[in-house]
Amino acid sequence: MTSPNSLETLTLDQVLKPNSLFQQSAPKFGHDFLKYYSFKAGFLNLNNGSFGALPKVVTEACTELTAWQEENTDYFFRIGFIPPLIGVREQLAKFVGASDVDEIVMVANTSTGMGVVLRNFLWKSGDIIIRCNTTYATVYKTIQYIHDTTPGVQISEFQLLFPTTRKAVLKGWQKHIDNVKLNAPKGSKIVAIVDSIVANPGASMPWKEMVKICKDAGIWAIVDGAHSVGQEPLDLKTSGADFFVSSAHKWLNAKRGCAFLWIPKKSRDIMLTTIPTSASYVSPGPDRPETNIVSQFQYNGTIDYTPYLSVDYAFKWREWVGGEAAIHKYCNGLAREGGKVLARVMDTNVMDPDGEFTLAMVNVVLPIAKDLSAVYDASIATALTNKLLAQNLFAVTFYHRELWWTRVSAQIWNDLSDFEILGNALVSICSEIVAEHKNANIPQNSKAQSFNSYLERPFKGAVAHDYNKGLGYPQPVTATTVVPVGYHTHLASIRP
């Protein structure tokens, strides 16, 4: 790629050479797609939901974009990246049903987007933030931070306990919202966090109905849609939400970290600044341009814009493999059928047998004895993570309602046989963990009555093994002492 000799601007179609792959016919979904990704031979990836996976053609496009940046960095960062970035925002605006391109801005990930929205509200004593016990950990802790640093801000927590039904969720949500509204101090601001798809358990929520309940009560609704874009159709302009954030690097096949924040025009006055604050910031008042927040998000410090610009090629890839409807049909169907296979192999059960919460992620109970599931045990969480990785495969494991579960992502490179392989591996792994616990002196401070109570004081639950003394001598560790294999810090148990 050669940079222009003048100040002319380029589109991504001018920057990136056409890929010959798109002139070929795409294979059928399943293992034939593995060669189009960069997975190490033999690795079984059943965890697209956490970090996504980059198709090779998108990786190649990112390499070209990096080369373009490096040819003339001053041209790129002062002029070059702007038209392509606007082009990507236009593509996303159309794809997710925003009313206007200036309702879409780019952020590094959903946690960043949720954090910047929450920190832009002008909080005061008496205000209330509604979260769920299943709210994603970084958002959960951002709310805690606001509570800790703004005297008088209250937290109200709605309990989501699976298995359940959508009808029961909406009934409980309505009751909770009504109760919060009834008891809120006069003049207080109430903001609710709504997950479109809960991370753990991986469950598709009736989020539009939940948003409507909030809006009918005069409550702000911020939607954590981390898993939505690329996994379910979106029409944000009709959603009623006040803000919506989603990660394009999970299910949309863009390079990580890449996400977007939807700021409808009705909510624009809330958004005063990016984090960090941009040099484009203008104080509130009549001289502040209507789209100043868009200008701020365009540039608020030097970053690598490659992940944002990769959205363009991610869309080309998805069109080539068969388009959104075909991708959704295959992945959602595979998750449902794969969940049944997994439950049969492990002799357990699926969390959502009727499929009303299931899109491309399915949750299945792990075969761990009830006496080891009565309380949350950090050593089990980290053992599950490490033992899965040691077998060159991965699916998320988590604790919910006094049971250990696995959350399995279905993608276009997977087929039903993958679920059987995972099931057999988990049967062996869980058997090992049960045997180890019988022989190990696991300290009581690695246990908690629930995952949330553990999350409040996470380092208490961190344990490691002293390999010099053997399995029977677990030793407490800190965040700076991480054992690469075996039992280690709490971090593995709260990542997505």
N, C-alpha and C positions, 0 to 999 in steps of 0.2 A: 504494500500500500504506500502510495506517495502522497504526502501532504500537499495541499494547493500552494501555489506561489503567491496567491493573493489572499484576500480575506473571505473568499467564497466559502459557503457552508456546504456540507455533504450530508446526505441521508445514509442510513445504514445499508440500503441496497447499493449505494455507490462505494461504501467502505468495504463490505464483505463480498467476496467472490461467490458466485452460485456454487452450491454443493451438488456434485453429480449424483449423490445418493437419492436426492429427491426426484430424479428422473427414472428411478427404478421402482418396481412394485414392492410394497411393504409385505412382510411375511404375516402369517397368522399370529395372533397373540399367544404367548407362552414362551417356552424355552428358546424358540428360534430368535427371540429378541435379545437374548443375553449378549450376543456378540456385538450389539450396538451400544453397549455400556462398557465401562472400564473395570468391572468387577474382577478381582483376582480369581483365577481358575479354582473352582470348587467352593467358593464362598456363596452361601445361601442367604440372600437378603430378603427378609420378611419384615423390614422396618423402614419402608419408605417414609412413613409418617413423621419420623423425627427430623431427618436431615435431607430428604429427597435423594435423587440420584441423577447425575448429569449424563445425558446421551452424548456419545462421542462427537456427533456433529455440532452440538452446542459447545462442547469443550474446544473444538477446532475453531469455531467462530470467536470464542473468548480469547484464544491465542492471537487471532488476527486483530481483535480490538485492543489487546495489550500492545501489540506491535505498533498500531496506529497511535496510541498514546505516546509511546516512547520516541517516535520519529520527530516530534516537535511538541514537547510537553506544554510550552506556553500557548501555542496555538490550540491544543486540545482543551486545556483547562480554562482558557479565556473565551474561546469561541466554539471549538469543534464539537464538544459533547452536547451542547445545548439543543440544536435541532433534533439529533437522534433521541435525546432524552424526552423531549416533547412528543416525538413520534411514538415512543413506547408508552407514555402516559395516555396518548390518544387511543392506542390499541387496547390498553387495559380498560379505559373508560367505556369503550364500546363493548368489550367482552363482559364486564361486570354490571353493565346497565347503569352507569353514572349518567347524570344529565349533561355533564360538560367536562372537558378535559381538565379544567382548573379545579375540579372536585377531587382529582387524584394526584397525590404526591408520593414520592418514593422514600422508603425507610429501609434500614438494614434487615430488620426482622420484626415479627409481630410484637415481641416484648418491647422493642424500642418504640414502635408506634403506639402501643397501649400506654407506655410510660409517659410519652410526650403529651398525649391527650390528658391523662390524669393530672399531670403537673401543670397544665395550663388552666385548669379550673382555679378560681380564686376562693380557696377554702376558708371557712370561718367556723367558729364554735357553733355547734348545733347542727351542722351539715352531716349528712349520712351517706355512707358508701355501702352498697349492697353487693356482696360477693357470695360465691358458693363454696362449699367444702371442696369441690372439684375444680375451682378456679386454678388456672395454671400457676405454678409456683412463683415465677417472677412477677406476675401481675398481683398475686396474693400478697407477696411481700412489698410491692410498691404501695398497695393500699395500707399495709401495716406501717410503712414509713410515713405516709401522709398522716395517719392517725397519731404516730409517735411525735411528729414534729409540729403539728398544728393542734394546740390545745382545744379540746371540745369536739373535734371531729369524731363521729361515732361510726362503728362498723356493725352492720347487720348481716348475719350469715344464713343463707338458705341451704338446707341439707338436701343434697341429691343422692339418693341411695338406690343403687341398681341391684337386682332387676326391678323394673317398674314398668309403667306404661306412659305413653305420651299424655293420655287423659289425666293420669294421676299427677304428672309433673305440672301440667297447666293448672290443675286445681290447687295444688300446693303453692305454686308460684303466685297465683291470684290472692290466696289467703295471706301469704307473706307480704306481698306488696300492700294489700289493704291495711294490714296491721302496722307496717312501717309508716304509712301515710297517716294513719289515725293518731299515732303516738309521736309524730315528728314535731319538734318545736315550731312555732309559728314563724314563717319566713325562711325556714331552712331549705337548703338545696339538697336534693336527693339524687344520687347517681347510681345506676345499677350496671353491673358487668354481666353481660349475657354471652355465653359460649354458643356459637353456631354448631360446632362439633367439639365436644369435650375431648381433651387429650387423653386422659386416663380416668375412667374407661373411655375407649374410643367410641363415642356415641353421638350420633346425629340428633340434634335437639330441635324441638318445635320453636325455633328462635324467633321467627317472625311473629308468632302468636304471643310469645313472651315479651317481645318489644312492644306490641300493641297494648298489652296489659300495663306496661310501664307508661306509655304515652297517654293512655286514658286516665292514668292517675297523676299526670303532670310530672313524671319522673324522667330524668335523662337516661338514655339507653346507649351504652357503648358496647359494641359487639366485637368480641374476640373471635375472629374468623380465621385463625391461623391455618386450619386444615381445609377451609372451604374452597378457595379458588383452585380449580382443576379437579375437585372431587364432587362438586355439586353445581348446578346452574345458579347464577346469581342475577338478580334484577334489583340493584341497590336503591334505585330511585323510588321504588314502590315498597321498600322494606319498612319505612317509618323510623329506622334507626337514626341516631344522632351522629355516630361515628362507626366506622367498620374498618378493621385491620386484617390483612391476610398475607401469608407468606407465599411468594411465588416460587421459592426454591423447594418447597415440599412437593406438592402434587402438580405444579404447572411446569416443572422441568427447567426452570431457570437456574443460573449459578447462585449458590449460596454466598453471602446473605443478601436476599432480595425480597422485599415486601412492599406493599402499598398501603397507604392510609387514605380512606375516603372521607372527605370533609364536605358534606353537603352545604350549600350556601346558607341554609338556616342556622348552621352551627359555626360559621366562620368567625363570628365575633368572639367565640371562646378561645380560639387559637391565636395567641398573641406572639408566641415565639417558638422557634425550634430549640432543640437541645443538641449541641451548644447553640447559643443565640447567634444568628447570622449577622454579618455586617450590613445586610439589607433590612434589618429590623427598623421599623418606624413606630414611634409611640402612638398609642391609641388617640384618636381625635379626628377632626375633619380632614386633616392632611394625609391620613393613612390610606394608601390605595386599597381598593376592595380585595385585590389578589396579592397583597403584600406577603401573606403567609406562604403562598405558592413560590414567590421569589426567594423567600428565605430557605425553603426546602430545596430549591434548585442548587444552592451552594451555601453551605454553612461550615466549610472547612474542607481540606483536601482529603478525598477518599478515592478509592478505585471504583469508577463508574461501570466497570465491565459487568458486574452482576446485574445491574439495572438494565443495561443495554442488551443483555443476553435474552431478555424476555422476547425480543423480536424473533430470534431463531428458535426459541422454545415453542412459539406459536407455529412456526413453519414445521417443526418436528411433529407437533400434535396433529396438524392437518395431514401430514404425510402418513402417519400411522393409522389414520382412519377417522379422526375428528372426535369431538367431545362426547357425542352420544355413544359412539362405539366404545370409547375408553371407559366411560362410566358403566355401561352395560356389562362389559367383561369384568372389570375390577369388582364391582358390587356383587355380581353373581358369583364370582370366585370366592369372595370373602364369606358369603353365606354358605356355600357348599364346602369350602375349606374349613370353616368353623365346625361343621358337622363331622368332617373327617378327623379333625384334631380332637374333638370331644370323644369320638369313638376310640381312637388310639389310646388316649389317656384315661378312658373310662371315667370321664367327668361330664360336664355340661356346658353349653353355650349360655352366655349371659342374656342374650336377646334371641330366643328361639323363633319368634315370629318375624324378626327382621325389621321391626319398626324403627329401631335406632341404628341400623347397620347400613353403612355405605361401603367404603372400601377398607374399613377396619373392623375386625371381629374380636370379641373378648371371650376367652374360654378359661374355666377354672383349672388350676394346676393340681396335680395329685400330691398334695402335701397334707399330712395328717392334721386333723382338727386341733389336736393339742399344741401343734406348732403354729397354728393360725389364730389362736385366741387373741394374741396381741401382736402389734407390729414389731418385727425384729429386723434391725438394720443388717445384721449379719446374713440373714437369708436373702435380703434384697441384693446385696453386693455379691454373694455367692452365685445367685442366679445369673447375674450379668456376666461375671467372669467365666463361669463354666460354659455358658452359651458361646462366648467369644472364643474360648479355647477349642470348641468343636467346629470353628469356622462357619458359624451361622449366627443369626441374631433376630430376635423379636423382643419387643418390650415386655417386661414383667412388672407388676405393681400389686399393691395391697389395697383391698377395698372390702368393707363390710365383713371383716374377720375371715377373709379368704385371700389366697394368692391367685393371681390371674396372669394370663399372657394376652397382650394386645398384638394382633397379627395384621400387618398391612398386605393387601393384595395389589400387585402391580402387573403391568402388561408382560413382564418377563417371567412371571410365576405361573405355575399350574398346580393342579390338585396334589400331585406327588410331593410337592414341597411341604405341604401341610402334614403329610404322613411322616416325612423325614424329621420335621420339627417335633412332631408328637413323640416319636420314638426317642429322640434326643432328650426331650423334657422328662419323659418317664425315667430315663437313666439318671439324669441330673437331679431330679427331685428325690430319687431313692438315695443317691449319694449324700444329699444335704440332710435327710432324715437320719442317716447313719452317723454322719459327722456330729450332729447335734446331740446324739446320745452319748458320744464320747468326749465332747468338748465342754469346757467350763465357760459357757457364754455369760458374761456379766449382765446383771439385771439392767444396767443403764443403757444397754443396747436395745431395750424393749420399751414400747409405749402402748398405751391403750388404743391409739389410732395413729394413722399416718400423719394426720394434721397436728396432733399433740407432739409427735416426733419432730415435725417440721418447725415447730416453735423453738425447739432447742436441738438442732440437728447434730451438733458435734458430740452430744452425749451418746448417741447411738453408734458412733463410728468405732469399729474394732478391726484389728489386724491379727495375724498369727505370727508368733515368734517361731520361725522355722528351725531355729537352733534347738528349741525345747520341744517341738512337736505340736500336734494338733490340739492338745489339751491345754495350751497356754495362750489364749487370745489376749492381746494387749491393746489398750486404748491407743488411738492415733489421732492426729490433728490434720487440718487441711494441708499442712506442709509436709506431712509424712504419709505418702500414698504408696501402698504396696501394689506393684503392677499386676500381680496375679493373686488370687485368693480373696480374702475379705479386706475391704479397704473403706475409705471414707463414705459418707452419706451421699456424695455427689452422684454416683451412678444410679441411685434409687430415685432421684427427683428430676433427672434429665428427661426430655420428652420421649 
